[in-house]
C-alpha cells in the first residue's frame, strides 16, 4: 500500500503542467541466491536457495534554477519502505559558487556514490566495511559483551550502509578541488533510517577531493562525533557519553583509463569506550579495492577485495584484537541485454579469521532494470 501511494503521487505530479520540472526514475532488481549453510552471521536464509528483490525510486523536483527538492525511496523483500534521501538543494546562491543541501542527506564520506544502487554496482553487495557488523554496540557496554560479540555480527558497522542521515551539507568546487562540510544527527557508524537522535552531540564531516587529471580523482575526509546512545537513566559513575567521540579518517581513489575503472577506499577509525575497568580505544582499519573491465561493449568482468582489520585492546585480562579480522573476495560478470537491462552472476567468498567460523560463500544471479 505504501509503495502504491508513492507511485500514484509521482504519476500525479508527472501529469501536472509542471511535469517538465520533475524527474522520475527508478531501478528494480530481482535475484536468486545460495549461501553456505553455516551458523555465521554472513549466511543468508540459513543457506537455503531463495529469491529476493529490491526497488529504488527517485523523484526530483526543480522548483527554480537554484532550488531543487530530491528524494530516494527504497524497498526490499523485507517490505520495509525507507526514505533514504529527502533533501532540498540550493545551488549557486553566492558569487563563490557555494551550494547547500539540507534534510536527509548523502553524508560526504567516501566515494561509493551511485555504486550503492544495483544498476551501477558491478557486483551484488557493498564493500565489507559498509555491511559487516563489528562486536561493538552503540550503547554503554562491558568487556564481556564485546568478547561475546566477536564474529557474531551484532554491533555497529564501520560505515552504516549507504550513509544517509538527517543534517546539512555545504559543498562546492574551486578549480580541480571539490569540498564539502556536513553536520548530521549520527556518526558514520550510527546513521539511522528513522533519523532518531541518540545523544546530545552532532557528527561533523570535512571532505576534500582533487581531480589532477582526466580520469583520476583522489579524495579524503575526516569525521568526529559522539556515537554512544544516552541511557534512559544515569549509569553508575554518571558516564557522559557525549564526551566519547568517534573519530575516523579516510582516503579514496577513482581511476579510469580506456575500458577499465578502479575504485579504492581505506578508513581508519577509533571508538573510545568507557568500560567499568577504564577507558579503552577500539580501532579498526577498513579497506576495499574494486576493479571493472569492459571486455566487449555489453560484457564486463569485476572483482573486489575488501576487509576489516581490528586493533589490539586489553579485554578480559588479555591483550589482542578486539574482534576477528574479516576478508572478502567478490567477483562476477555482467551482461547488458539492453542499455538499462543488466544480468549479473556473482560469487562471494568471505572468511572470519578467528574462533571456529568456516569459510562463507554466496552465489547470486541478479537481473536489474533501470527506468
N, C-alpha and C positions, 0 to 999 in steps of 0.2 A: 504494500500500500504506500509506503514512504517513497519507494522508487517511482511508482506511478504518479504520485503527486509532483515530484521533482520534474519528471519528463513532461507532464502536462503543462506545468508552469513554463518550462523552457519553450515548448511549442507555441504557447500563447504569446510569449514575448516575440518569438520569431515572426509571428503573423501580424504583429503590430506595425504601424507606419515607421517606427524607428528600427526596423529589422536590420538595416544596413549598418547600424552601430552595435549590433550584438553578434558575438562569435560563439558558436556552439560546436562542440566536438566531443569525442569520447574514444574509448578503447574497451573492447571486450575480449577476454582471454578465457579459453577453456583448456583443461589439461587432464591427462591421465598419468598417474604416478605410482611408483612402487618403491618403498624404502626398505632398509634392512629391518627384520623383525627383532629388534633389540629393546632393552629397557632404557636406552639412552634417551635424554631429552630431545635429541635430534631425530628420533624415529617418528614417522608420520603415520597416524592411524594404526599404530602397533604393527606396522609392516604389511598391512592388508592393502592390496591393489585398490585404488579408488580414483574417482573423478572429482574435479573441482572447477570453480570458475571465479573470475574477477571482473569487475566492471568499474571503469573510471569515466566520469562525466565532467566536462569542462564547460563552464559558462562565464563569458566575459562580456561586460557592457561598457562601451566607451561613451561616457557622458559628454565630455568636451575634448578638445585637443589635448588637454593636460590632465584630465581626470578619467580614471578607469576603475571599474569595480570588477573583481576577479573572484572566481570560486572553482575549487576542485572537489569533487564528491567521489567517494569510493565505496564500493560494496563488494564483499567476498562471499564465499559459500557458507560462511557462518551467519549470513543475513544481517550483519550489523551495518548500518548506514553511518558513514563517517564523513563529516565535513572537514576535509584535510586543510584546505586553504580557503579562507573567506577574508578578502582584504580590499582596501581602497588604495590605489596608487596615484600619487600626484607627481607629475614629471615636468622638468624644466621650468620651475616656478621662479628661479633666480638666474641672474647672468652667469653664475658659477656652474649651472647645469645640475644642481642638486635635485635629487628625487626622494620622495618619502613614500613609504608603504606602511600601513597600519591595519591591525586586525589579527587574524590567524595567518601568520606569515611563514615563508620559507626561511628557516634560520640559515644565515650565510656562513656555514661551517663545512668545508669540503667542496668537492666538485661532482657530487652524484648527479645533480640536475635531472634531466628527463630520463636518465637511465633507471630511475625508480619505477618507471612505467613499462609494461611488457613489450610495447612496440619498439622502444628504444633500448631496452635491456637485451643484450645479445645472448644472455643466459636465462636462468629461471629465477634464482633468488638474488638477494642483495649480498654484498661482501659481508664476511663473518661478523665484523665489529658492529654492523648495523642490526644484526638479528640475534646473535648469541647472548644469552643472559648469564651474567657472572654470578659469583657466590655472595656478592654484597647487596643487601636490600637497601631501599631508600628510607628506612626508618632506623631509629636507635636500635642497635643490635649488640650481640655478645660475640666473643671469640668462638664459643661453642657453636653458635648458629652459623657463622661464616664457615667453619670447618665442616659442619654437617652439610652445607650447601655446595661444597666443592664438586664440580662436574654435574650438578643436578639441574642447572638452568632455571633457577628460581629468583635470582636477583635482578639488578639493573643491567641494561645493555650499556655498552660504552657509548654508542650513538643510537638514539632511540628511533629506529626505523627511518622514515623519510624526513625526520626533523622539521616538523611543523609545530608552531607554538604561538600563543597569543602574545602580541607585543608590537614593536615598531622598528622599522629599518630606515636608516638614512644611507643612500648609496649614490654613486655616480662614477664618472670616468674623467681622467686627466691624461690625455695623450694615450700612451700604451698601458697606463695604470688604471685598474678598476679598484674601487674601495667600497667598503660597507661597514656600518656601525649599527649594532642591534641591541635592543633591550627586550627581554622576554620574561614570562612568568616562571618558566622552569629552565633547568640547565640542559645541556645536550644529552644527558642521560635520563632526564625525567620529564621530557615533553609529554604531553598527555592529550589524547583526543578530546577529553572533557574540558581541558583548559583550566582545571582547578588549581588554585594557589595553595601550595603545601607549607609555605613558610613566609617569613616577613621580608625576604630578600628578593632581588631580581637578578637574572643572569645577564651578563654583558658579553658581547662578541665583537671583535675587531677583525676585519679581513682585508687583505691586500692581494691583488693578482696582477701580474705583469705579462704582457704578450710581446716579447722582444723580437719575434719573427713570425711570419705566417705559419700557422700550424702548431705553434708551441705556446702554451700558457702555463705559468708557474704561479701557484697561489700559496698563501699561508694565513693562518688565523689563530687567534688566542681568545680564550673564554674563561670566565670565572664567575662563581656564584654559589650560594648555599644550596645544597642538594637534599638535605635531610628533611623529612616531614616533621612538623612540630607536633609533639604528643598532645593529646586532649587534656592530660593532667601533668603537672610538673613532675619529672622523673627524680629519683634520688640524686642529690647533688645539684639539682637545678641546672642541667646542661643547656646552654644556649646554642641551639642547633644552627642559628644564623651566623655564628662565628666560624663554622666549619665549611670552608669554601672549596668546592671542586674547582680544579684548575687544569686546563688542557691546552696543548699547542699542537697544531697540525701543519703539514705541508703536503701539497698535492700537485700533480702534473698531468697535463694532457698534451699528447704529441701525435700529429697525423702527418703521414707522408704517402702519397700515392694511394694504394689500396689498403694501407694498414693504419690503424689507430691504436694508441696506447694510453691507458689511464693508470694512475697510481696515487696512493694516499697513505700517509703514516700519521698516527695520533699518539702522543704521549700524554697520559692522564694521571692525575693524583687525586685520590679521595682521602682526606683526613678523617679518621674515625675515632669517636670518643668511647673507647671500651671502658669497662669498670676498672681494669688494671692500668689504664693510662691511654694516652692518645697514640695512634699508630697511623702512619701514612701508607695507604694501599695504592700501589701504582700498577699500571698496565700499559703495554705498548700494543696498539692495533695497527694492522697494515694490510694492504692488498695491492696486487699488480694485475691488470686486466688488459688483454690484447684481443684485437679483432682484425681478421684479414679477409678481404673480399676476393674469393677465388675467381668467380665469374660474376657478371652484373647481378645475378639473382641469388647467388650462393656465397655464404661466408662461414668461416670457422672462428671460434672464440675460445679463449682459455683464461681462467682466473685462478690466482693463488692468493689466499688470504689467511690471516692468523691472528691469534691473541697470545701475547707473552706476558705472564704475570710476574711482578717483582717479589722480592723476599720480604717477609714480615715475621715478627715473633708472635705466634698464636699458640695457646695451649702449652706453654713452656718449651716450644720447639721453634726453630727458625727455618723457613723455607718458603717456596712460592705459596701465596695465599689462596690460589686457585690453580686448577690444572690447565696447562697450556693447551691450546687448540689450533690445529692447522686444517686447511680445507683446499682441495682442488675441485674446480668445476670447469668442465669443458663441454663443447657441443657444436652443433652446426645449425644454421638457419637457412631456410629457402623461402624466397618471396614468390608465391604463386601469382600474386599481383602486387602492385606498389604498396598497398596497405594491408595485405593478407600475408602473414608470416607464419611459417611452420617451423618449430624448433624441436630438436632432440638433444637432451642434456643429460649428462652424467655427473654426479657429485660424489666425492669421496671425502669423508671427514674423520679426523682422529682426535680423540681426547687423550692427552698424554698424561695419564695418571689413573690411580685406582685400578679397577679391573674392566674398564669400559672397552668393548670391542670396537673395531672399525665400523663406521656407519657409511651407508651409501644411499643414493637416491637416483632413480632414473625417471625422467619426465618427457612426455610428448605433449607439446603445447601448440595450440592454434590461436593466433591473435589477429584481430581485425580492428583497424583504426578507421575513424569516420569523422 
